[in-house]
Amino acid sequence: MATLLQACAGSATAPRFNYDFGALPISSLASNAKIAISLADVSAPATLDSNAMLYRLDYDNAQMLRPYAQHRWSMPPAQLMTQRIKARMATADATVVSVADGVSDLPILKIDLDEFTQIFSSASQSHAQISLRATLVKRNKLIAQRYFSLATKSDSADAPGGAKAMQIAVDSSISEIMLWLQTNSGN
């Protein structure tokens, strides 16, 4: 009986579902992007510095961020983004190294994540919203900067639907960043 109560008590506090962005989409493979960059880790505000899956209710206090009770990201959104950018660029034959590698001849891509949220317009409709600023710097000189904001409709108004929509929004934003890099990185 004591073991059964411990198991029930333990599962009440632990997240039941963890999400990441899944496997790379087939369409992202081998696009021959002539890009060579040094990627800084994606940065995010303190509100996004956890594994919490966040949402907003536009119809009831849109300024309040709320976490899902039993749904989490497998790691903080900034880490998921950094990992996904590296993987997507590698599969597109781009050269991407970490800033920590100390390669000095490559432009540095810095990304600041501002919004990474599922937004409910009603109890039955939601979309994933991602907003970020990409900055390209070489030898302490600004090359280019651009703000990206993407929204992707969720198939369902729940955490699984939001996670899938966020993966699509992230992949779309990375595709836009890669196109932007091709015109601005000088490669």
C-alpha positions, 0 to 999 in steps of 0.5 A: 500500500505504501509503495502504491501511494508513493507511486501516485504521489511521485507522478503528480509532481512529475511532468507527464509529457516532454516535447522537442522538435522531432526529426528534421523535415525531409524538405530541409535536407540537402538544400546546398546553402552556401553559408559559413557562420559561427553560431552563438547560443540562442539567448532568451529572457528569463521567462523562457529560461525553463522547460515550461510550455507557455501559453497566453489566452488572448480572450482573457488577459493576454499579458499573462503567460501561463505554463501547462501543468503536465507538458514541458519542453525537453530543454529550454526553448533557446537550447532547442533552437540552438540545436535545431539551427545547427542540425538544419544548417548541417543538413543543408551543407552549410558550415556552422561552428560554435562561437566557443570553437574560436574560429575568427574568420567567420561571421557570428550569428547571434539570435535573441528569442523574444516570444515562444508561446502558444496563443489562444484566440478562443478556447478552441483556436490557437497558434504558435508564435515565435519572435526573434532578432538575428544579428550578424557580426564580423570582427566586432562590426555589424553586418546585418540585423533583422527581426523575424516573427512567425505564427503557425496555426495549431491543429488542436487547441492543446499542448500537443497541437501547440508543440507541433505548431511551434516545431513548424514555426521554428523550422520556418523561421530557420529557413527564413534566417538561412535565406537572409544569411545567404544574402548577408553573410558574404559567402 
